[in-house]
């Protein structure tokens, strides 16, 4: 049995994602926000936490990025991809809809629907879509945008399904634990890190990207975030194809460590979509090993 914390309350998309990787004997604890879920791992109250990190329509979950990059160190050990659809639900079908509660990401993904059908409604933001449904059930608002599961959980009536502006929205969640042993390489891995540049200067981002490019490491995600020190001071959250145990990835990270003020390694873990890294003959592990062996031979006078 393992203990899992997640972004709650009961009925969130995060809970739905978590249930795809947990068993009946595992303990699942809903938390009011991302920070609370991650803090349960930091304090030892939970073994793992599952939190959203990005959505295919709305983009990044800033709070998750900031917690991982600058909070007490944690490490990503897995990820889950979950297709998300939204429904408009009410407690009383006869009531006029003046206030609609939902999470900001859900509102952004249903913006066109809301503007067309409820242009004068006030949008109330909540910590999660399930929190919006729970508040609606308690009589706080007139309607909520949440999942169908949330409607069933809180006894609400769905008046319209699939109201998202995009037909195939997907949210990516990361499974986080305390730093420790890394998941073994699988051949379809992702490595995440935060890169802190000491002094901002022309070409700083290019220098970071070059360390990956010259070693044939493809990036799947890069996002700048303020460090909080002062205006204009940023760090970069980066996802790269491959595992830190891969020669090309490890070599890229050592090169990056030389040019950056600091690097926070956030984990190497299996990709949920099982996509293998893009490599070529010259960027394979065998190529790196062969080159290192050649250099060692030259240094010892065994080759020219």
Beta strands, then each sheet from edge to edge (+ up, - down):
strand 1: 3-7
strand 2: 27-31
strand 3: 48-55
strand 4: 59-60
strand 5: 75-83
strand 6: 87-90
strand 7: 99-102
strand 8: 122-125
strand 9: 143-146
strand 10: 157-160
strand 11: 170-177
strand 12: 189-196
strand 13: 219-226
strand 14: 234-241
strand 15: 262-270
sheet 1: 2+ 1+ 3+ 4-
sheet 2: 2+ 1+ 3+ 11- 5+
sheet 3: 8+ 7+ 9+ 6- 10+
sheet 4: 13+ 14- 12+ 15-
end
